[in-house]
């Protein structure tokens, strides 16, 4: 290996070390995280879980790990949020769903497959059955590749005649009742190899979906950075061309999608998987492995349909985006930013960074709050009563005033001191006089305190008086009240 390729390989591995898959494998909590993810998303399980279902299942898994010495440090919601942040779980809001859904990321799926490959199995010590199964798979692929790439007609005919002879021999043996089959251990291991490769294929679907998202964002970026109008990319979108389908990921997925929709191929595929799941050797498979084998076609089709739907939404979204005002407005903003950048670059040599250019820039701001703090508007709360009734003011009785003062915890010591001081200076006072002379620090509470003393120690007058004061909120208020007159003769009684 050359020095340049060694450096490139080191740089690639260094970048991979920071990727989510490697971080999962290297995490101190990797046994806990992998156990939980494998329990939440088993081989034959759902590819997606609603938020409620995932939190409930994760709580059960964490509770079941307590005998192993695992003490959860946070609720299931906290673990799920951390795993989303680390890139091990994907959180989506599918169209038509009532809540968020979680699924494994491509990185987490890759890490779990590596962990699964590391785990010892019963067959690993039984003569290398797993090795034999993989060798048979490799040999089959090599023969197929050799057959499809050989351009020599004679070699191709020789290969076809050999296949014909082998098939005729097997037909003769079957007609004679001599059927040779592999033992159950080898059959079980090959079934597991099929399940493992199917899981890898589902992981490839996830990877293609992620590539579609990257391509979608890249296309939007390229659209905004286009100079001029109706360039090639914009024209293709306006003409309805599926640009994402023309990418490498799009072409690869489209080829598989076409094969998956072939009725004859799908029928054979489905019948074969069901037949294998019903064979005697399948009893040695776990429940999840049998279910995975039996539902292989359905899972592949469901995952492929999901990827196809993602691609379709991205394409239709791009078409709508190009025709929208949002695209034109963002193009205008990009052009203004580019103009400002070019103008700033031209002034680099003539204007110092800290030089005052006489221009003030007011930055915008926005209050950011969590959605959980929002309160939905209830029309009934703000509904207007069917009929507005006129309120006729009434004078409060002395007993009511006393109870109001007791409930308000009024500072009567200060109020009594003010009354004694005013009567000593003037000799006569009403509640209105006292409020004009002294502020009401407790608002209505102070007013009630003066009124209580006036009712208790003063003489009633036939007319009413208007009481005016400033409330604790700084708002001026007024109210009509019965008039009571206190004189200096009651100073000694006000203690």
C-alpha positions as CSV (number, residue, x, y, z in Angstrom):
1,X,0.0,0.0,0.0
2,X,1.4,3.4,-1.0
3,X,2.0,6.2,1.4
4,X,-0.8,8.3,-0.1
5,X,-3.4,5.5,0.2
6,X,-2.3,4.8,3.8
7,X,-2.9,8.4,4.7
8,X,-6.3,8.4,3.0
9,X,-7.3,5.2,4.7
10,X,-6.3,6.8,8.1
11,X,-8.3,9.9,7.4
12,X,-11.3,7.8,6.4
13,X,-11.1,5.7,9.5
14,X,-10.7,8.8,11.6
15,X,-13.9,10.2,10.2
16,X,-15.6,6.9,10.8
17,X,-14.5,6.9,14.4
18,X,-16.7,10.0,14.9
19,X,-19.7,8.4,13.2
20,X,-22.7,7.2,15.2
21,X,-22.1,3.5,14.5
22,X,-18.6,3.5,15.9
23,X,-19.6,5.7,18.9
24,X,-22.2,3.2,19.8
25,X,-19.8,0.3,19.7
26,X,-17.2,2.3,21.8
27,X,-19.7,3.7,24.3
28,X,-19.4,2.6,28.0
29,X,-23.1,2.0,27.9
30,X,-23.0,-0.1,24.7
31,X,-24.2,-3.3,26.3
32,X,-27.3,-1.5,27.7
33,X,-28.0,0.4,24.6
34,X,-27.6,-2.5,22.2
35,X,-29.8,-4.8,24.5
36,X,-32.5,-2.2,24.6
37,X,-32.4,-1.5,20.8
38,X,-32.4,-5.2,20.0
39,X,-35.4,-5.7,22.3
40,X,-37.3,-2.7,20.8
41,X,-36.5,-3.6,17.1
42,X,-36.0,-7.4,16.9
43,X,-35.3,-9.1,13.6
44,X,-38.9,-9.8,12.8
45,X,-40.3,-6.8,14.7
46,X,-41.7,-3.6,13.4
47,X,-39.4,-1.2,11.7
48,X,-41.2,1.7,13.5
49,X,-42.7,2.2,16.9
50,X,-44.9,5.0,18.1
51,X,-43.6,7.2,20.9
52,X,-46.0,5.7,23.4
53,X,-45.3,2.1,22.4
54,X,-41.5,2.7,22.5
55,X,-41.6,4.4,25.9
56,X,-43.8,1.6,27.3
57,X,-41.6,-1.2,25.9
58,X,-38.4,0.5,27.0
59,X,-39.7,0.8,30.5
60,X,-40.3,-2.9,30.6
61,X,-36.9,-3.7,29.2
62,X,-35.1,-1.4,31.8
63,X,-37.2,-3.0,34.6
64,X,-36.3,-6.5,33.4
65,X,-32.6,-5.6,33.6
66,X,-32.6,-4.7,37.3
67,X,-31.7,-8.2,38.4
68,X,-28.5,-7.8,36.3
69,X,-27.5,-4.8,38.3
70,X,-28.8,-2.2,35.9
71,X,-30.2,0.9,37.6
72,X,-31.9,3.3,35.2
73,X,-30.6,6.8,35.6
74,X,-33.6,8.4,33.8
75,X,-37.0,7.6,32.4
76,X,-37.6,5.9,29.1
77,X,-38.3,9.3,27.4
78,X,-34.9,10.6,28.5
79,X,-33.0,7.5,27.1
80,X,-35.0,7.9,23.8
81,X,-34.1,11.6,23.5
82,X,-30.4,10.8,24.2
83,X,-30.3,8.1,21.5
84,X,-31.9,10.4,19.0
85,X,-29.2,13.1,19.8
86,X,-26.5,10.4,19.3
87,X,-27.8,9.4,16.0
88,X,-29.0,5.9,17.0
89,X,-32.7,6.5,16.8
90,X,-34.7,8.4,14.1
91,X,-37.7,10.4,15.2
92,X,-40.3,11.1,12.5
93,X,-43.9,12.3,12.3
94,X,-45.4,10.1,9.6
95,X,-48.1,11.6,7.4
96,X,-51.5,11.0,9.1
97,X,-50.0,9.8,12.4
98,X,-51.2,11.1,15.7
99,X,-47.8,11.1,17.4
100,X,-44.1,10.8,16.7
101,X,-42.6,7.5,15.6
102,X,-39.2,6.1,16.3
103,X,-37.0,3.8,14.1
104,X,-33.4,2.6,14.0
105,X,-30.9,4.7,12.1
106,X,-28.7,3.2,9.5
107,X,-25.7,3.7,11.9
108,X,-27.4,1.8,14.7
109,X,-28.5,-1.0,12.4
110,X,-25.0,-1.4,11.2
111,X,-23.6,-1.5,14.7
112,X,-26.2,-4.1,15.9
113,X,-25.4,-6.3,12.9
114,X,-21.7,-6.2,13.9
115,X,-22.6,-7.1,17.5
116,X,-24.8,-9.9,16.3
117,X,-22.0,-11.3,14.2
118,X,-19.7,-11.3,17.3
119,X,-22.1,-13.3,19.4
120,X,-21.3,-17.0,19.5
121,X,-23.9,-19.5,18.3
122,X,-24.4,-23.2,18.9
123,X,-23.4,-24.0,15.4
124,X,-20.1,-22.2,15.5
125,X,-18.6,-25.1,17.4
126,X,-20.2,-27.9,15.3
127,X,-17.8,-28.3,12.4
128,X,-18.0,-24.7,11.0
129,X,-21.5,-25.0,9.7
130,X,-21.9,-21.2,9.4
131,X,-18.6,-21.0,7.5
132,X,-19.9,-23.7,5.1
133,X,-23.2,-21.8,4.6
134,X,-21.4,-18.6,3.7
135,X,-18.9,-20.4,1.5
136,X,-21.8,-21.9,-0.5
137,X,-23.3,-18.5,-0.9
138,X,-20.1,-17.0,-2.2
139,X,-19.6,-20.0,-4.5
140,X,-23.1,-19.5,-6.0
141,X,-22.4,-15.8,-6.6
142,X,-19.1,-16.5,-8.2
143,X,-20.6,-19.1,-10.6
144,X,-23.4,-16.6,-11.5
145,X,-20.9,-13.8,-12.1
146,X,-18.6,-16.0,-14.2
147,X,-21.6,-17.1,-16.2
148,X,-22.9,-13.6,-16.9
149,X,-19.4,-12.1,-17.7
150,X,-18.1,-14.8,-20.0
151,X,-18.3,-13.6,-23.6
152,X,-16.9,-16.9,-25.1
153,X,-19.8,-18.7,-26.8
154,X,-18.2,-22.1,-26.5
155,X,-17.6,-21.6,-22.7
156,X,-21.1,-20.4,-22.3
157,X,-22.5,-23.5,-24.1
158,X,-20.3,-25.8,-22.1
159,X,-21.6,-24.3,-18.9
160,X,-25.2,-24.5,-20.0
161,X,-24.8,-28.2,-21.0
162,X,-23.2,-28.9,-17.7
163,X,-26.2,-27.3,-15.9
164,X,-28.6,-29.3,-18.1
165,X,-26.8,-32.5,-17.3
166,X,-26.9,-31.8,-13.6
167,X,-30.6,-31.0,-13.8
168,X,-31.4,-34.1,-15.8
169,X,-29.5,-36.2,-13.2
170,X,-31.5,-34.7,-10.3
171,X,-34.7,-35.4,-12.2
172,X,-33.8,-39.0,-12.7
173,X,-32.8,-39.4,-9.0
174,X,-36.1,-37.8,-7.9
175,X,-38.1,-40.1,-10.3
176,X,-36.4,-43.1,-8.7
177,X,-37.2,-41.8,-5.2
178,X,-33.6,-41.0,-4.3
179,X,-33.7,-37.5,-2.9
180,X,-30.6,-36.1,-1.1
181,X,-31.1,-33.3,1.3
182,X,-28.8,-31.5,3.7
183,X,-29.0,-32.2,7.5
184,X,-31.0,-30.0,9.7
185,X,-28.1,-28.1,11.3
186,X,-26.9,-27.0,7.9
187,X,-30.4,-26.1,6.8
188,X,-30.9,-24.0,10.0
189,X,-27.7,-22.2,9.4
190,X,-28.5,-21.4,5.8
191,X,-31.9,-20.1,6.9
192,X,-30.2,-17.9,9.4
193,X,-27.9,-16.6,6.7
194,X,-31.0,-15.7,4.6
195,X,-32.5,-13.8,7.5
196,X,-29.2,-12.0,8.2
197,X,-28.9,-11.0,4.5
198,X,-32.5,-9.8,4.5
199,X,-31.8,-7.6,7.5
200,X,-28.9,-6.2,5.7
201,X,-31.1,-5.5,2.7
202,X,-33.6,-3.6,5.0
203,X,-30.6,-1.6,6.3
204,X,-29.7,-0.8,2.7
205,X,-33.3,0.6,2.2
206,X,-32.7,2.8,5.2
207,X,-29.4,4.0,3.8
208,X,-31.1,4.8,0.4
209,X,-33.7,6.8,2.2
210,X,-31.0,8.8,4.0
211,X,-29.3,9.3,0.7
212,X,-32.6,10.6,-0.8
213,X,-32.8,13.1,2.1
214,X,-29.2,14.3,1.4
215,X,-29.9,14.6,-2.3
216,X,-33.1,16.5,-1.6
217,X,-31.3,19.1,0.5
218,X,-28.5,19.3,-2.0
219,X,-30.9,20.0,-4.8
220,X,-32.6,22.8,-2.8
221,X,-29.2,24.3,-2.2
222,X,-28.3,24.0,-5.9
223,X,-31.6,25.6,-6.8
224,X,-30.9,28.6,-4.6
225,X,-27.3,29.0,-5.8
226,X,-28.2,28.9,-9.5
227,X,-27.3,32.2,-11.3
228,X,-29.7,33.5,-13.8
229,X,-33.2,32.2,-14.5
230,X,-34.6,28.8,-15.7
231,X,-31.3,27.1,-15.7
232,X,-31.1,23.3,-16.5
233,X,-32.0,22.1,-13.0
234,X,-35.0,24.4,-12.7
235,X,-36.2,23.6,-16.2
236,X,-36.0,19.9,-15.5
237,X,-38.1,20.3,-12.3
238,X,-40.6,22.6,-14.1
239,X,-40.9,20.0,-16.9
240,X,-41.8,17.3,-14.3
241,X,-38.6,15.2,-14.5
242,X,-37.8,13.0,-11.4
243,X,-34.3,14.2,-10.8
244,X,-33.9,12.1,-7.6
245,X,-34.7,9.0,-9.7
246,X,-31.8,9.8,-12.0
247,X,-29.2,9.7,-9.2
248,X,-27.1,6.6,-8.5
249,X,-29.2,5.9,-5.4
250,X,-32.4,6.5,-7.3
251,X,-31.4,4.2,-10.2
252,X,-30.3,1.4,-7.8
253,X,-33.5,1.6,-5.8
254,X,-35.7,1.8,-8.9
255,X,-34.1,-1.5,-10.3
256,X,-35.0,-3.3,-7.1
257,X,-38.4,-1.7,-6.9
258,X,-39.2,-2.9,-10.4
259,X,-38.1,-6.4,-9.5
260,X,-40.2,-6.3,-6.3
261,X,-43.3,-5.4,-8.3
262,X,-42.8,-8.3,-10.7
263,X,-45.9,-10.4,-10.0
264,X,-44.3,-13.8,-11.0
265,X,-41.1,-13.1,-9.0
266,X,-43.0,-12.0,-5.9
267,X,-45.3,-15.0,-6.1
268,X,-42.3,-17.4,-6.2
269,X,-40.5,-15.5,-3.5
270,X,-43.5,-15.6,-1.2
271,X,-44.3,-19.3,-1.8
272,X,-40.7,-20.3,-1.2
273,X,-40.4,-18.3,2.1
274,X,-43.6,-19.9,3.4
275,X,-42.5,-23.4,2.4
276,X,-39.1,-23.0,4.2
277,X,-40.8,-21.8,7.3
278,X,-43.0,-24.9,7.4
279,X,-40.1,-27.4,6.9
280,X,-39.0,-29.7,9.9
281,X,-35.7,-27.9,10.3
282,X,-37.5,-24.6,11.0
283,X,-38.5,-25.9,14.4
284,X,-34.9,-25.3,15.5
285,X,-35.2,-21.7,14.6
286,X,-36.3,-19.1,17.2
287,X,-39.8,-17.6,16.9
288,X,-38.4,-14.3,15.6
289,X,-36.3,-16.1,13.0
290,X,-39.3,-18.2,11.7
291,X,-41.5,-15.1,11.6
292,X,-38.7,-13.2,9.8
293,X,-38.4,-16.0,7.2
294,X,-42.2,-16.2,6.8
295,X,-42.8,-12.5,6.4
296,X,-39.7,-11.7,4.4
297,X,-41.5,-10.5,1.3
298,X,-44.0,-8.4,3.2
299,X,-41.2,-6.7,5.2
300,X,-39.2,-6.0,2.1
301,X,-42.2,-4.6,0.3
302,X,-43.3,-2.5,3.2
303,X,-39.8,-1.0,3.6
304,X,-39.4,-0.4,-0.1
305,X,-42.9,1.2,-0.2
306,X,-41.8,3.6,2.5
307,X,-38.6,4.6,0.7
308,X,-40.6,5.0,-2.5
309,X,-43.0,7.3,-0.7
310,X,-40.2,9.3,0.7
311,X,-38.7,9.8,-2.8
312,X,-42.1,10.8,-4.1
313,X,-42.7,13.4,-1.4
314,X,-39.3,14.9,-2.0
315,X,-39.9,15.1,-5.8
316,X,-43.4,16.7,-5.4
317,X,-42.0,19.0,-2.7
318,X,-39.2,20.2,-5.1
319,X,-41.8,20.8,-7.9
320,X,-44.0,22.8,-5.5
321,X,-41.0,24.6,-4.1
322,X,-39.8,25.8,-7.5
323,X,-43.3,27.2,-8.3
324,X,-43.7,28.9,-4.8
325,X,-43.1,32.4,-3.7
326,X,-40.8,31.0,-1.0
327,X,-38.3,29.9,-3.7
328,X,-38.3,33.4,-5.3
329,X,-38.0,35.1,-1.9
330,X,-35.1,32.8,-0.8
331,X,-33.4,33.4,-4.2
332,X,-33.7,37.1,-3.6
333,X,-32.2,36.8,-0.1
334,X,-29.3,34.7,-1.4
335,X,-28.6,37.3,-4.1
336,X,-28.6,40.1,-1.5
337,X,-26.3,38.1,0.8
338,X,-23.9,37.5,-2.1
339,X,-23.9,41.1,-3.0
340,X,-23.2,42.1,0.6
341,X,-20.4,39.5,0.7
342,X,-18.8,40.8,-2.5
343,X,-19.0,44.4,-1.3
344,X,-17.5,43.5,2.1
345,X,-14.7,41.6,0.4
346,X,-13.9,44.6,-1.8
347,X,-13.5,46.8,1.3
348,X,-11.1,44.4,3.2
349,X,-8.0,46.4,2.4
350,X,-9.4,49.9,2.9
351,X,-11.7,49.6,6.0
352,X,-10.5,48.4,9.4
353,X,-12.8,45.9,11.2
354,X,-13.3,48.2,14.1
355,X,-13.8,51.4,12.1
356,X,-17.0,53.3,12.6
357,X,-18.8,53.5,9.3
358,X,-21.8,55.4,10.6
359,X,-24.3,52.5,10.1
360,X,-26.4,50.9,12.9
361,X,-27.8,47.5,12.4
362,X,-30.8,46.5,14.6
363,X,-30.8,42.8,15.0
364,X,-34.2,41.0,15.1
365,X,-35.1,38.7,17.9
366,X,-37.9,36.2,18.6
367,X,-39.1,34.7,21.9
368,X,-38.6,30.9,21.8
369,X,-40.9,28.8,24.0
370,X,-41.5,25.1,24.3
371,X,-44.7,23.8,22.7
372,X,-45.6,22.3,26.0
373,X,-46.0,25.9,27.4
374,X,-48.6,26.8,24.8
375,X,-52.2,27.0,25.9
376,X,-54.9,26.3,23.4
377,X,-57.5,28.9,22.9
378,X,-60.9,28.0,24.4
379,X,-63.7,30.0,22.6
380,X,-66.0,29.4,25.6
381,X,-63.7,31.3,28.0
382,X,-63.9,34.4,25.9
383,X,-67.5,34.0,24.9
384,X,-69.7,37.1,25.6
385,X,-72.7,36.5,27.9
386,X,-76.0,36.5,26.0
387,X,-77.3,39.5,28.0
388,X,-75.3,42.2,29.9
389,X,-77.0,42.9,33.2
390,X,-76.7,46.4,34.9
391,X,-75.1,46.2,38.3
392,X,-76.6,48.4,40.9
393,X,-74.0,49.4,43.4
394,X,-74.8,48.9,47.1
395,X,-73.2,50.2,50.2
396,X,-71.3,47.5,52.2
397,X,-72.6,47.0,55.8
398,X,-70.2,47.6,58.8
399,X,-70.1,43.8,59.4
400,X,-69.0,43.1,55.8
401,X,-66.3,45.8,56.1
402,X,-65.0,44.2,59.2
403,X,-64.8,40.7,57.6
404,X,-63.1,42.2,54.5
405,X,-60.4,43.9,56.7
406,X,-59.8,40.6,58.5
407,X,-59.4,38.7,55.3
408,X,-57.1,41.4,53.7
409,X,-54.5,41.5,56.6
410,X,-54.4,45.3,56.5
411,X,-51.6,47.2,58.3
412,X,-53.9,48.7,60.9
413,X,-51.1,50.0,63.0
414,X,-50.0,52.5,60.3
415,X,-53.6,53.4,59.5
416,X,-54.4,54.2,63.2
417,X,-51.3,56.3,63.5
418,X,-52.3,58.3,60.4
419,X,-55.8,58.9,61.8
420,X,-54.5,60.1,65.2
421,X,-52.0,62.4,63.5
422,X,-54.7,63.9,61.2
423,X,-57.2,64.4,64.0
424,X,-54.6,66.0,66.2
425,X,-53.8,68.5,63.5
426,X,-57.2,69.2,62.0
427,X,-59.7,68.0,64.6
428,X,-62.2,66.5,62.1
429,X,-61.8,63.8,59.4
430,X,-63.7,61.6,57.0
431,X,-62.5,58.6,55.1
432,X,-62.1,60.8,52.0
433,X,-60.0,63.4,53.9
434,X,-57.7,60.7,55.2
435,X,-57.2,59.2,51.7
436,X,-56.4,62.7,50.3
437,X,-53.9,63.3,53.1
438,X,-52.2,59.8,53.1
439,X,-51.5,57.3,50.3
440,X,-53.1,53.9,50.3
441,X,-50.0,51.6,50.2
442,X,-52.2,48.5,50.3
443,X,-54.7,49.8,47.8
444,X,-58.2,48.7,48.6
445,X,-56.9,47.1,51.8
446,X,-55.9,50.6,53.2
447,X,-59.3,52.0,52.1
448,X,-61.1,49.3,54.0
449,X,-58.9,50.0,57.1
450,X,-59.9,53.7,57.2
451,X,-63.5,52.8,56.6
452,X,-63.5,50.4,59.5
453,X,-62.2,53.0,61.9
454,X,-64.7,55.6,60.6
455,X,-67.6,53.2,61.0
456,X,-66.5,52.3,64.5
457,X,-65.6,55.7,65.9
458,X,-67.3,58.2,63.7
459,X,-70.8,59.6,63.3
460,X,-72.8,58.8,60.1
461,X,-73.9,61.7,57.8
462,X,-76.9,61.5,55.4
463,X,-74.9,62.1,52.2
464,X,-72.3,59.9,50.5
465,X,-68.7,60.7,49.7
466,X,-66.4,59.7,46.8
467,X,-63.3,57.9,47.8
468,X,-60.3,58.1,45.5
469,X,-57.0,56.2,45.8
470,X,-54.2,54.6,43.7
471,X,-54.1,50.8,43.8
472,X,-51.0,48.6,44.3
473,X,-50.8,48.2,40.5
474,X,-50.5,52.0,40.0
475,X,-54.1,52.4,38.6
476,X,-56.3,55.2,40.0
477,X,-59.6,54.0,41.4
478,X,-62.7,55.5,43.0
479,X,-65.8,54.3,44.8
480,X,-68.8,55.8,46.5
481,X,-69.2,55.2,50.3
482,X,-71.3,56.2,53.2
483,X,-69.9,59.2,55.0
484,X,-68.7,59.0,58.6
485,X,-67.1,61.9,60.5
486,X,-64.5,61.4,63.2
487,X,-63.5,64.1,65.7
488,X,-60.5,64.7,68.0
489,X,-62.5,63.3,70.9
490,X,-62.0,59.8,69.7
491,X,-58.2,59.9,69.5
492,X,-57.7,58.1,72.8
493,X,-60.1,55.3,71.6
494,X,-58.1,54.7,68.4
495,X,-55.2,52.6,69.7
